[in-house]
Amino acid sequence: NVTPKILSFIGVNNHNRCGHPLNLFKQRLVDFFYDHFKGRTGNPIFSIYDKISPVVTRSENFDSLLVPKDHPSRNKTDSYYLNKTHMLRAHCTAHQSELVKMGLDNFVVFGDVYRRDEIDATHYPVFHQADGVHIFTPNELELIYGTNVNVFDNDKNDSNNEKQGVYSKEANETVTNHLKKTLVMMIKKLFGEEIEYRWISEYFPFTHP
């Protein structure tokens, strides 16, 4: 169900075109991660991937992310399919599982993504995403938390709006607070120290908790 018009966008890669606004914005994001996350030797711990093909398998786009079989995003009305097994990625998250299996624990993926959205003031069937992953070891969590952290919860059924059942409340709060701190630092770096922001409690069933 991919039209020639949509196919014409593949390979344009505006996020990699020198001087393009998306490229300039991407570089500021890269600079932030390189500046704020360094290892013991002073080298950046995040790796950047911005040239991965947008053609992925259904499994990479949906199954690897635990998207239910009956989720509407799988429908041909929502996603672009090339054949029965391959499609155009609907999100850069489609590459997470593969990169983690390769042994990567800190990375950002930039790329063009494709969804069958109706064109309006805020929607277009082709747009760009930055998708980041930061995996913590138990020792790293303890350094952030300030003391020993029980990563896993003995009561596997303790899943609620605040956390997944397998993880402890302490581990969840440590990672959540670190994520919020990182996002605030990032938007201030991008838009200035005086940028206004607020946190809201929102329920999004696709990714919650």
Steps between C-alpha positions, in 0.01 A plus 500: 500500500800734456443767236771629261482835681587339833774289341656819363580611856716196574867594489441877520618495864452869578637434849840433338500781244759758607333831582145363501303610810448135602873438469581805711251390765635145495854628551393696807348183643817304422710771667281476811546124535871520428549779755287360783569127488865401512681192624794477736745582221305812401362357178128519419310186601213555255533376145305666218321320216355716225542292184289190574265401218133581568402157362434266793316176563157483660665325791749783555233768476239329717582163658838602647320784680218279630237676288183287528393304193171691487651847547364746239852620411551168319216573257570597140303817568768603751831359371680466166570145386738398222395133507379241752815510711654846452382855551617859548576561865229684689750601769874488558427280801478215248882477518531480879481122538759436229747754639460376858559142382823625339616595850431874488367660817515874425397626158285744305337419166404779259292437192200558278183315598183425309136490610181523300386823665259745344687817406409799717675777694674252733509174301681374193560137393879547514675657798813453711573357842783476748480187716731455795584201721695510826532166681623508860696236686405443867825676600409807296158512664662487843730790411200707395278394792775544757463158662422139415208456262289188471450499125240225488182461700432165661128547445479468121129587507558847642435680170316831514484843339840589648715204395530162334457208735846350465686811623520644850354838591849635580645396166202643314521835682876521444470446124194726470670786683816457293295510179317816607825668602655408164202633303501830690873545444450419133219748433690774685807426289289516182265786577670701777512498879182707531280261303172428677398139550265292712440135581148364467353169607383330183386151417613358167402131486739415216810557715367518856648456755 
